[in-house]
Amino acid sequence: MPVVTLPDGSTRSFDHPVTVAEVAAAIGPGLARAALAGRVGDRLVDTSFRIEADTSLAIVTDRDADGLEVIRHSTAHLLAQAVKALFPTAQVTIGPVIEDGFYYDFAFERPFTPEDIAAIEAKMKELAKADLPVSRRVLPRDQAVKVFSDLGEKYKAEIIAGIPAGEEIGLYGQGDWFDLCRGPHVPSTGKLRAFKLMKVAGAYWRGDSRNEMLQRIYGTAWPDEKSLKDYLHRLEEAEKRDHRRIGRELDLFHFQEEAPGAVFWHPKGWTLFQQLIGYMRERQREAGYVEVNTPEIMDRSLWVQSGHVEKFGENMFMTQTPDERVYAIKPMNCPGHIQVFNQGLKSYRDLPLRICEFGKVHRYEPSGALHGLMRVRAFTQDDAHVFCTEEQITAESVAITQLILGIYRDFGFEDIRIKFSDRPEKRVGSDAIWDRAEAALLAAAEAAGLEMSRNPGEGAFYGPKLEFVLRDAIGRDWQCGTLQVDFNLPGRLGASYVADDSQRRVPVMLHRAMFGSLERFCGILLEHHAGRLPSWLAPVQAVVLNITDRQAAYAGSVKEVLENQGFRVALDLRNEKIGFKIREHTLQRVPYLLVTGDREAETKTVAVRTRNGKDLGTMSLEALSRHLGSEVASRGRVAMED
């Protein structure tokens, strides 16, 4: 008879097989009502699952990540049931869980209209309110194929026919409707309380453009209405903060078809980009890095030797010259930095050697994956590599993590998550080398006092890595910086140094990026700050506005004085009302608006307003310079205007 061990270590003994639901009820009526599924050992199961032997059990509720996934999976089925109820000739295909929701693909003779989507959502609410029990049954594969073929569901029949013969097929039913699924699902449709259909898009059957086009209905589902409303609010905020929209409004950059995935930077956008480089160049110089520049195009043989062609070749751009040599446009800077290291004899006294580069790289991304600055084909990395001995790994890694975290704080990111990614399936190097690299990185992370989560199998093909994930102002996560320990590439590319025993040794290579992609980091910054960049980073830090033509000469002199002190200042002498000009530059997110009227021209002062609408009063140019200088020096930690 089963003994069930609960997450707190307590046990429950039963004199007969029990379901997950019965165990929950034995613990308490509240848990029984909240139970959505169970985790028996490592397996996620329905509440109807029978426990017949000793095992561990966690009751899954809507407070758990597993519970949210079960809710979304079940809501996808609710969507399919509603579509079939309203449009019986529609055929269902697949309906997986995705980030923040789910989708389901349908074959139907005409496009779904907005009115159809509203009707489907209303039907889903009706079915949820009916609190239909959800049940599971199992059929042999061939019988399941026949069942769905008889129903005219050719897509489902095709899916099942592709499953190995002899396997049992799980079917989940609610009311008079059922669907193919592995599960698990909620006990009844009444558990689905907060959902919304979001949009319709086209999708090819099995993702193959040679197949027929289906209609994909996207939805989102949450444990309760408050969570749903919060999510919809985040979407509204994200739309307002979309960096592509801000880029157009502030005239920062654009994209066009002739250069897919490559950025056309406008003057103000390029100023922002150069501010990032200048900032990082200063921080790296202070941290003991030397800057280099390596070729963008190198012979394919180098990339074969490094392992990139084998492991990363499908993402590389190649070109063949008239003399039939094949070159690759670099997707990474690592091999080039090893070539720099290899020039001249290196001693252990030269280590650690910290090399950095703002290197332009190119990687092929499918057209459908391109997304503004966030996903491009041509981008600039703030790439660096530290060549060191094995004994220096910990100290160098601690210094790198401290540098990364300090830099993120300067840009307004305080909530930072760190993930440890170990060996991927496609990799170079022996398991013994990977064991050493992973142990070294874990030891360094412990020495740095980092709290980490695990990200199994997501390391680089040459070494394990730490991933630094930033949480932005509206709660979205962005993976930016990385630190990787590499025992493989230096040896593959012939790097060595003379150790203190006069023997040649292969250095360890620490790969390090902080922004990752400068283009992408620009996009993240624009969305995090909603375009209201800190004054030290803003392309235009202040604009001088005259009220009438009488102040034009004085306004020009104010601009000249501030520019000579190193500030980025614009001048607006248009014959427009001052209220109009203030509003326009406020919408342009210029941090400071400096108004000059007759009194200001006479007293050699300016009336200072912020983009937040705060009136800072009248200041002399000397006082204004001190204020601006103080804020720029603060690198955005606490803005004067706030």
N, C-alpha and C positions, 0 to 999 in steps of 0.2 A: 504494500500500500504506500502511496507517495508521501514523501516528506518534502515540503516546499520551503526553500530558504529565501527569505525576503532581503531587499537591499540593505536593511539595517542590521542584518545578521541573525535576526530572529527566525524561528521556524514555525511552520504549521503542519500538523500531521493529519492525514485523512485515512479513513478505513475503506475508501473506494476511490476509483478514478474521479477526478474533478475537472471542471472547466476553469478557465481563467476567470470568467465571470463569477463562478461560485467561490473561488478563493477571495476575490474582491469583496463579495457579499459577506464572507466569514470575517473579514477584517472590519467592515463597517458599511452601513447603508450609504453614506456619503461617497465613499470610494466606489461602491458598486454603481452608483448613478454616474460618476465621472469617468469610469473606465471606458476607454476607446479600443484598446488592444493590450497585448502583453508581450513582454520579452522573456521568453523561456530559453535559458542559456544565452546563446548568441542569436537566437532566431526570433524575429518579430512575427507575432501570430494574432489571429482573431481572438476575441473574448470567448468564442465558442470552442476554442481549441481544448482538447482533453489531455490532461496531464495524468499519465499512468505510472510514472517512475519518479524517483527522487530527482529534483532539479532546482535550480535557482529561478526566481520569477520576479520581474518588476512589472507592476501594473502601470500601463501607459495612459496618461490623461492629456488634456489639451495644454497642460503646462510644459509638456516635454516636446523636444524637437521631433521625436518619433511620432508623437500624437498629432503634431501639425502636418506632418507628411501624410499620415493616414487620413486626416480630414481632407486634404487637397486631393488625394487619390480618389477618395469616395465622392468628392464633389464633381470630379471629372465624370464619374459614372452617373451621377445625378444629371449632369448636363446631357449625356448621351440618352438617358431615359426620357428626358424632356423633349429632346429633338425627335426621337422616334414616336413619342406620343402626338406631337404636333405635325410631324412630316413623316408619315409611315414609309414613304418610298426612299427616304434618305438611308444611306448605308454607313455604318460606323466602322472605323478602322482602328486607330490607336489613340490613347489618351493618357500621357504620362504627367507626372509631377515635374514642375520646373521651378526655378527660383521665384519665390513670392506667389506661386500659383500653379496653374495647370493649363493644358489645352487638350482639345479633342479634334481629330480630323474626320471630316464627313465627305461622302460623295453624294451630291444632290444635283438635280437637273438644272437648277437656276441658282444665281447668287443669293445668299441670305441678305436681307435688307435690315436697316436699323430697326424697323418695326418687328421683323422676325426675331431679332436678338432680344428686344424688350419682351416679346411674348414668351420666348424660351426661358428668360430669367424669371418671369412671373410663374411659369409652369414649374420651374425648379423649386420656387418658394412653396408652391402648393404641395408638391411631392414631399418636401422636407417637413412641412406642417403635418402631413398625414402620418408621419413617424412610422414609415413602412419598415418592418424587420428586414435585415439583410442576412441572407443565408448562403452557405457554400455547399456545392456538391461537386463530385468528381466523375468524369466520364473517360473511357478509353479514347485515345487520339482519333482513331478512325470514326468512331461514333460521333465524336464532337464535330469532326469535319462534316459529316452528313447532316447533323442538326443545323449547323449554320448555312450549309448549302441549301437545305430545304427552306430556310427562312429567306433566301435570296441575298444573304450576307457574304458575297464572294470574297471580300477583303479579309474578313475574319477566317473564312474557310482556308484561304491561302496562307494566312499566318499559321494556323494550326497544322496544316499539311507540311509545313517546314519544320515542325518539331519532330524529333526522332521517334520512330515507331515504338510502340510499347509504353510510352510515357503517358501518365494520367494527366488529364487536363482539368484545371480548376475553373468552375463557373460560379459567378456570384449573381444572385437574384434579389430583386427588391420589387414587391408587387408582382405584376405579371411580366416583368422585363428581366432579362438576365444578360450577362456579358462574360466574355473570356477574361480571366485575370488570375494572377498569382496571389493577389491580396497582400496584406490583410486590409480589411475595411471596417468602418464603424459598425456597431451592432444594429443601428437603425438610422433611417434618414433624418430623424428628429435631432440627431447630434450635429447636423450641419446647419448652423445658425447664422453665419455671416459670410456671404459671398457676393461677387459681382462679376458679370461678364464685361470684358474690357474692349475687345476688338475682334475683327475677322481679317484673316490674311490668306493668301494662297500658299499651298504646300504640295510638292510632288509626292505621289505615292512612293514610299520607301526612300524618299529623298533623292530620287533619280529623275533628272529633267526629261528623260526619254519616256517616263511614265505619265499617266493622266494627272491632271491638276485636281487637287482636293481643296476643300475649304476648312481652314483651321480657326476654330473659335477659342480665343484665349479668355481665361478667367482668373480671379484671385479668390482665395478663401482663407479665413482666419478663425481663431477660436471664439471670438465675440465681436459685437458691433463696434465697440471702442477700438479694438485692434484694426478692424477694417477701415474705420474712419481715419485713424492715424495714418494708415498706409496710403489712403487716397489723398490725404493732405500732403504726405511726403511726395507723392507723384506730382501734385500741383506745384509744390516748391521746386521739384526737379525740373519741371517744364519752364518755370520762370528763370531757373539758374542754368539752363542748357547753354553750355559754352559756345555752341555754334550760333545760337541766337545772340548771345552777348558779343561774340566776335563780330557779327554783322553790325550790331548797334554801336559798338565802340570803334568800328573800322580797324580791327586788329589783323585779320587774315581772311583768306578764302581758299576754296578748293575748286577745281574744274576738271572736266572729263579728260582733258589732254594729259593730265598727270595724276591719275588715280592714286589716292593714298599719300600724296605729297602736298606740303603746305606752301601757299603763296603768302609770305609774311608782308604786311603793310608796315609803314614806318612806326606807328605806335606799338603794334604787335612785336616788331623786331626789337624795339626798345625794351619791352618787357623781357623778351628772350635773352637779350644781352645783359640785362640786370641779373637774371638768374645765373648766367655764366660768370659774370663779374663777382657775384656773391660767393659762388662755389669756388672760384679760383682763389679768392682770398682765404677761405676756410681751409682749403687743401694746402695752400702754401704754409699757413700757420701749423698744420698737422704734419709737415715734413714731406709732402709729395713734390715730385718734379713733373712738369708737364711735357708731354711729347705729342707728336702728330705722326700718324702712320698712313700708308696709302689706302685708298678706298677700293682699289682693284689689285688683286694679287693672283698669281698663277694657281690654277685649280689643284696642282700637286701639293701645295702647302696645306690646302683644306682637306685633301685626302689623308695626308700624314697626320693631321690633327684629329681626324675622326669626324669632322663636321659634315663632309660629303655623305658619309654612311649614315650618320644619325640625324642630320639636319638638312640634307641636300634638297629635299622637296620644297624647302622654304628659301632656297638661295637663288639669286639671279646669276646666270652664267652667260658668257658671250665668247664667241670664237672669232679670232682675228684672221686676216687674209693669209697669214703664215701658218694657220691651223693650230695656233696655241689657244688653249681654253683658259679663260680667266673667270674669276668669281668676284662679284661685288661683295665686299665683306658684310656678313650679317652680325659679326661680333668683332671686338677689338683684341681679344686675347692672343691669337697667334702673332699679330703684329707687335704686341708688347714683348712677347718672348723673343722676337727677332731683335728688338732693341736691347734686351738683356744679354743676348748672345754676342753682342759686339764687344770684344775685349775680354780679357781674363778677369773673372770675378772671384773675390776672396770672401771668406766668412765675415771679414771685417766690413765688407760693403753691404752686408745684410743687417736689418731688413732694407730692401730697396723698394720705395713706393713710387710707382709710375702712374700718372693719370692722363686722361685725354678726353676732350670733348669731340668724340669721334662720330662721324656721320655713318650710319649703317643702313642697310636695305634688307628687308625680309618680305618674301611673298606672303601676302594675306589674301584669302579669297575676297572677291569684290563684295559679297554679301556681308562680310565681317567688318569692313571698313566703317569707322564711326568717328567722324570729325578728327579732333586731335587725339582722341582716346585710342584709336586703332588705326595705324597708318602703315605704309610700306617703307617710307624713308623717314628716319628720325635720328636724333642726336642723343648719344648716351653720355652721362657724366661717369665714364668708366674709369676704374682704377684697378691696378693689380699690385699686390705686395708680394715680393719674392723674399722668402725668409727660411730659416731653419725650422725643423719640427719643434724644437724647444721654444721658438719665438711665437708659435701660433696663438697661444692663449693671450699673451700681452698685446699682440697686434689686433686680435679679434676684439678684445675688451675696448681698446682705443677706437676701433672702427664703430662699434655699437654706440659708444658714448658720443662720437661725432655725429652719427646718423640721428640719434634721438635729439641731440641739441639743435641740429639743423631743422628738424621737423617742428620743434617748438618755435623757432624763429618765424616760421610760416603760419603759425596759428593752429598747429595740430598737437593736441595734448593726449588724445585717446589713441594709443598705438598698440596693435596686437602683433605678436611675433609667432611665427610658425616654423617648426623644424621639419624640413623635407628630406627624406632619406632616399636611398638608391632607387632609380627608376628601372623599369624592365629593359629599356634600350639604353645601354651604358658601355663605357670603355673601362678597362682595368679589372683586376682580379677581385674576388670577394675579400681577400686578405687586405688589399689596399683600401677597399671601401670600409672595412671594419676600422682601420686606423683613422681614416678621414672622419668618419662619423663620430668615433670616440673623441677625437680631437675637437671637433666643433661643439659637441655636447659639453665637454669640459670647459671650453671657452665661454659658452653661454652660461654655465653655472658660475664661473668666476665673475662674470659680468652681472650676476644677479638677475638674469632675465627670466620672466615667466613665459612659458611657451606652450603652444598646443602642437599636436602632431599632424603632419600632412603626408601620410605614407605614399611612397613611390613617386613623389613630385620633385625630386632633386634634379639638378642638371645632369647631362649624360656623363660629365667628367667628375662630379663631386656633389656631396650633400650641401644643403644651403639653409640659411635662415631667411625667411621672408618677413618684411616689415609692412604691416597693413595699417593704413591710416583710416580713421573714421571721421567723416566730414560733418559739417554743421547740421545736416539733415539725416544723419545716421547711416549713410552709405559707407561701405568699406572699399578701399582702393589699395591694391598691392603695389608697392613702389620699390623700396630699397631691397637689396639682397646682399648677403655675405656667403660666399662659397669657399669651401676648403678643397683644394685640388692637388692630389698626388699623381695625377695622370698626364695632363698636357705638357708640363715642362719636360718630362722625360721623353715623350713622343716627339717633341720638337728640338731635342738635343741641348736643353739648358743644363748647365752645371756650374758649380763653384768649387773652389779649393777650400776644404775644411781645415780646421786647426791641426789635424793630423797629416796634412799635406795630401790627403786623398780627395779625388773628385767626387762630389756628391750632387744629387739632383735636388734643387730647391723645392720647397712647397710654394704653391701659388695661391694666394687669397684673392678671389675675384670680389670686387665691391662696387656697387652702384647705389646712389642715394636717391636721386630723382628717378633713376631708371631711364625713362625717356623724357627729355626736356619738353618735347611737344606735349606729351601726355600730362606731365606735371603742370604745364601752363593751363591745360584744360581743367585739371582738378582744382587748381587755385581759383580759376574764374568761377567755377561752380561752388566751391566752398565759401568764397567771399561774395557770391552773387555779383561779381564784377567790381565790387567795392574794394579793390586791392589796398593793402596798407600803403601809407604815403611813401615809404621808402622804395616801394616796388612799382607804384603807379607810373604808367608811361608819361602822363602829365600830372605833376604834383600840385600845380596851382595855375589859375588863369586870372589875368588882370582885365577888368572890365571898366570901361569908361561910361559915364552917364550921358555926357554930351561931347561934341567935338572939341569943346574948350579944354577937356582933360586929356586929349589924345597924346600930346607930347609928354605929359607927366606919366601917363600910363605906360608909354613906351620906355621911359627911363626906369620905372619900377621893374619892368621885365628885365631890362639890361642889368640892373644891380643884382637881382636875384640869380639870373643866369651866370653872372660872373662869380657868384658864390657856389656854383655847382648844382643849383636846383633846376628842375625841368619845368619850364614856365611857358604858357601860351598867352597870346594877346588877342583880345576881341574888341575891335574898334568899330564894329558894324553899327550902322545907323538904325538900331532897334531899341525898343524900350528896355530899360534895365531889368525889369521883371521877366521879360521874355528871355534875355540872355542868361539870367541866373537859373531859370528853370531848365534851359537847354543844357547848360554845363553840369547841372545837378544830375540830369538824366545820363550825362556822359560819365558820371561817377568821378569827376575831378575832386580830389580831397578838399582843396581850398579855393574859394572864390574871393578875389580881392577887388573891392569896388572903389573906384576913384571918382569923387565929385569935386565941386569947386572947393569945399572946405578941406578935403584931403589933399588936393593939389597945393593949396595955400600953406597947410601945416606940414607938408611932406610926410603924410601918413596914408594908411589904407584902412578901409572898413572890411573886416575879415568875417566871412561866413564859411561854414563847413557844408559838405554835401548832405549832412544829416539835417540841415536847416538851423543849426545852432549859430547864434550871433555871438562872436567873440569880441565884439567891440572894435574900437579904433586902435590901431597899433602903429608905432613908428616902424620904419624899415628895419632898424636894428633889433627891435623887440621881435618882429616877425621872423627875422633871420634866426634868432636864437630859438624860437619855438619850432620852426621847421627843422633846424639842425638837430635839435633834441629828439624830435620824433623820428627823423631819418636814422639817427644813430641808434635808436631803440630797436630797429629792425622789426617794427610792427608788434612788439609784445603788448604794449598798452598805448593805443593811439591817443594823441592829445585831444582829438575831436570827441572821444568817448568819455 
